[in-house]
Amino acid sequence: MMKTMQNDFKEDAPNPAEAGNHKGQGKSTDTPLRQRGFLTRWMDNLVGMGLGESLMRIGANLFSIMAIVIVIVLVQAFNRQTRNPLSGNTAQASGPAATAVVDIGSVPALDIPIVDGIPRSAQIHTNIPSRPRQEISIYSVQEGDTVFGIAEKFGLEPQTILWGNYNILQDNPHSLRPGQELNILPVDGVYWEWLGGLTFGSWAEFYGVTAADIIEYPGNYIDPNTIGDYNNANIKTGTWLIIPNGKREFVSWSAPLGVTRENPASARVMGAGACDPVSGGAVGYGTYVYPTNKRYLSGFDFSPETNHFGVDFAGNEGEGVYAADAGVVVYSGWNDYGYGNMIMIDHGNGFQSLYAHLSAVYRGCGQSVGQGEGIGAIGSTGRSSGAHLHFELMAGSKVNPWSYLPPP
């Protein structure tokens, strides 16, 4: 043991030659060397005891804590500078207990913009919500227009176009012509003239509304204070009124029902094409074929709500028209109700079929025809907006032809 301590002492003793080389430096060289040797042995002993890793973790934690403290101190100093900028390079803490002087001149000032609230850009245009229309508009019919198309443009039901323009269209959608000027109501309903002769309340009831619905509607510009009793309203006769959400029956312009071979005289009111009674003749099969070469529409579909009780099949001027079923011709010629040249066939089984707007008529009164036989040519006579075939089926009332024709 003594030998070991002597060896240790020798290792710690300075070399005389080295001491000579450091003459004049004194303890400045010798003391650190001794300290490094002692610390090295001390650390080696701790590592040998298994405490090295723990010491490293403790040292790392102490370093982290010191770093956090330094950052907090710097941030606080910066915040004080931002809140209380000084004209000089130093700031003197205020108050009787303040004794320290903090030098903040070396901390660079940041150019931080101050924003109050949310910025708003200038709006050149102001959007004003659209208000419901209350006045009647005038629309000039264009080439290719239909009652359905016009109604869709203005967000109305098709029947409103007819109910607002009886004097022009007479409840017939085929009466539409380019250049006509139509009343476009601001709401769905009826436009009609008040002619008196009954109480105003009962007149309103006829259209399915109340007197108040009409009087208080802004588009009629009626002062309720001048009316008195609504049911006996003081309204000048001849006044045209919008009847909002009103409804009425269409004025019939179509062919009469029940035209049979035994009683064709019921069709005399229709025009010059009426026939005399016929006995016997062909009877239909109860099934139907297409009356035209084309099986798609060119115009209106079956639409009772717009007073259109047939289908308009496409076709070119002069193309053939065929009997949908066998039967006897009970009307052949001109029709005064907008159908133009027309043929009607009684099928002898409770059904009749009608073919309108023909450019030519090939079969006359009383003739029997077979199913699919040519009876005329497609045209645009009468109230028609272009070449097509208007086709109807009747069985006590007008029925939808699509319910009886085979799929196209």
Buried (B, 14 or more C-beta within 10 A) or exposed (E): EEEEEEEEEEEEEEEEEEEEEEEEEEEEEBEEEEEEEEEEEEEEEEEEEEEEEEEEEEEEEEEEEEEEEEEEEEEEBBEBBEEEEEEEEEBEEEEEEEEEEBEBEEBEEEEEEEEEEEEEEEEEEEEEEEEEBEEBEEBEBEEEBBBBEBBEEBEBBBBBBBBBBBEBBBBBBBBBEEEBEBBBBBBBBBBBEBEEEEBBBEBBBBBBBBBBBBBBBEBBEBEEEEBEEBBEBEBEEEEEBBBBBBBBEBEEBBBBEEBBBEEBEBBBEBBEBBBEEBEEBBBBBEEBEBBBBBEEBBBBBBBEEBBBBBBBBBBEEEBBBBBBBBBBBBBBBBBEBBBBBBBBBBBBBEBBBBBBBBBBBBBEBBBBBEBBBEBBBBBBBBBBBEBBBBBBBBEEEBBBBEEBBEEE
